[in-house]
Amino acid sequence: MSVGALVNVLGLVLLILFMFAVLGVFFFNTLTTGEVIDENYKNFKDFGSAYLLLFAIATGEDWNKLMYDCVDTPPDCVDGETCGTSIAAAYYIMFILVITHIMLNLFILVIIQQFETYYVADDNPIKTFTANFDVFHECWVKTTDKFHCIKMKERQLVDFFKEMPAPMGMKVAADEAR
């Protein structure tokens, strides 16, 4: 993965965290206590605290407990301490879906690119098959053109295999024949 792609991915993740942190401060800034929320570090009082909290729950750590802290509404809460909003569930589920979807796909992308870079040889079976299929298709079309490329008569098989290069056919390169 190139440096430019990494910067783009990092920028995307930081932008998503930024947007959700701003929304979190807007919706949940009055929450000061809860099972996960505390007054010092894990809260939505300001942008910095919200950003760090969302960064922490992006790993999946206690996001559901945090959601339950934020979903309490009157009369089941103490105003100014534990009262959240009814849209907390939608907020957290959207955040987890977006961040998990992006992170999982990016993780898989990095693994696949590293695998292709270091472990897939140039003569791997998929590349070999593609090249051989193109040669086979070309010879097939030449040999079966008068039958609209649908069938081949038995007597044409020898010509067909003579037309295809080795190892699929019998045609030997000029250098190898000498």
C-alpha positions in Angstrom: 0.0 0.0 0.0 1.5 3.3 -1.0 2.0 6.2 1.4 -0.6 8.3 -0.4 -3.2 5.5 0.1 -2.3 5.3 3.8 -2.7 9.0 4.2 -6.1 8.9 2.5 -7.3 6.1 4.7 -6.0 7.8 7.9 -7.7 11.0 6.8 -11.0 9.2 6.2 -10.9 7.6 9.7 -10.0 10.8 11.4 -12.8 12.7 9.5 -15.4 10.1 10.6 -14.2 10.3 14.2 -14.3 14.2 14.0 -17.9 14.2 12.7 -19.1 11.8 15.4 -17.2 13.6 18.1 -18.9 16.9 17.2 -22.3 15.2 17.2 -21.5 13.5 20.5 -20.6 16.8 22.2 -23.8 18.3 20.8 -26.0 15.4 22.1 -24.3 14.2 25.2 -22.4 17.1 26.8 -24.5 17.2 29.9 -23.7 13.6 30.9 -21.2 13.5 33.8 -21.7 10.1 35.4 -22.6 6.6 34.4 -21.3 3.1 34.2 -18.6 4.1 31.7 -18.9 7.9 31.6 -16.9 9.7 34.3 -16.1 13.3 34.9 -12.4 13.2 34.1 -11.7 11.2 30.9 -14.6 9.3 29.4 -17.2 11.9 28.6 -18.5 14.3 25.9 -17.9 17.6 27.7 -15.5 18.9 25.1 -14.3 17.9 21.7 -11.0 16.4 22.9 -12.6 14.1 25.4 -15.3 13.1 22.9 -12.7 12.3 20.2 -10.6 10.2 22.6 -13.6 8.4 23.8 -14.8 7.5 20.3 -11.3 6.5 19.4 -11.3 4.1 22.3 -14.7 2.6 21.5 -13.8 2.2 17.8 -12.0 -1.0 19.0 -15.4 -2.3 20.3 -14.5 -1.8 24.0 -17.7 -1.2 26.1 -19.5 0.7 23.4 -22.8 -0.9 24.4 -22.4 0.2 28.0 -21.6 3.7 26.9 -24.7 3.6 24.7 -26.8 2.6 27.7 -25.3 5.4 29.7 -26.4 7.9 27.1 -29.9 6.6 26.3 -31.4 7.3 29.8 -34.1 10.0 29.5 -36.4 11.6 32.2 -37.9 10.4 34.6 -35.3 7.6 34.8 -32.3 9.9 35.1 -30.8 12.7 37.2 -31.0 16.0 35.2 -27.6 17.4 34.4 -25.8 14.1 35.4 -27.1 11.0 33.8 -29.7 12.3 31.3 -28.9 11.5 27.7 -31.1 11.5 24.6 -33.4 8.9 23.0 -31.3 9.0 19.7 -28.2 7.6 21.5 -28.9 4.1 20.2 -29.0 5.2 16.6 -25.9 7.3 17.1 -23.8 4.5 18.6 -25.1 1.8 16.2 -24.3 4.0 13.2 -20.8 4.8 14.6 -20.0 1.2 15.2 -21.3 0.1 11.8 -19.4 2.8 9.9 -16.1 2.5 11.8 -16.2 -1.4 11.9 -17.1 -1.6 8.2 -14.3 0.7 7.3 -11.7 -0.8 9.6 -12.5 -4.4 8.6 -12.3 -3.6 4.9 -9.1 -1.7 5.3 -7.5 -4.5 7.4 -8.4 -7.0 4.8 -7.1 -4.7 2.0 -3.7 -4.4 3.7 -3.4 -8.2 4.2 -4.3 -8.9 0.6 -1.9 -6.3 -0.8 0.9 -7.5 1.4 0.2 -11.1 0.4 0.2 -10.2 -3.3 3.4 -8.2 -2.9 5.5 -10.8 -1.1 3.9 -14.3 -1.6 2.3 -14.5 -5.0 4.8 -15.5 -7.7 4.6 -14.3 -11.3 3.9 -17.8 -12.5 1.0 -18.4 -10.1 -1.8 -20.7 -11.3 -4.3 -17.9 -11.9 -2.0 -15.8 -14.1 -1.0 -19.0 -15.9 -4.6 -20.0 -16.5 -5.5 -16.6 -17.8 -2.7 -16.6 -20.3 -3.4 -20.2 -21.4 -7.1 -19.5 -21.7 -6.4 -16.6 -24.0 -4.3 -18.8 -26.3 -6.9 -21.6 -26.2 -9.7 -19.2 -27.0 -7.7 -17.8 -30.0 -7.0 -21.2 -31.4 -10.6 -22.4 -30.8 -12.0 -19.4 -32.7 -9.6 -20.0 -35.6 -10.5 -23.7 -35.8 -14.2 -23.6 -35.3 -15.0 -20.4 -37.2 -17.1 -22.1 -39.8 -19.3 -23.7 -37.1 -19.8 -20.3 -35.4 -17.4 -21.3 -32.6 -19.8 -23.9 -31.2 -18.4 -27.3 -32.2 -15.4 -29.0 -33.7 -15.3 -32.1 -35.8 -13.0 -35.0 -34.7 -10.8 -34.6 -37.7 -10.1 -31.0 -36.8 -8.6 -32.0 -33.3 -5.1 -32.7 -34.7 -5.0 -29.3 -36.4 -6.4 -27.6 -33.3 -3.6 -29.1 -31.1 -1.0 -28.4 -33.7 -2.0 -24.7 -33.7 -1.7 -24.4 -29.9 1.7 -23.9 -28.4 3.3 -26.2 -25.8 2.5 -27.3 -23.2 -1.2 -27.3 -24.2 -0.6 -28.2 -27.8 2.0 -29.6 -30.1 3.3 -26.4 -31.6 7.0 -25.9 -30.6 8.6 -22.5 -30.7 11.2 -22.1 -33.5 14.1 -21.8 -31.1 13.1 -25.0 -29.3 12.8 -27.0 -32.6 16.4 -26.5 -33.5 
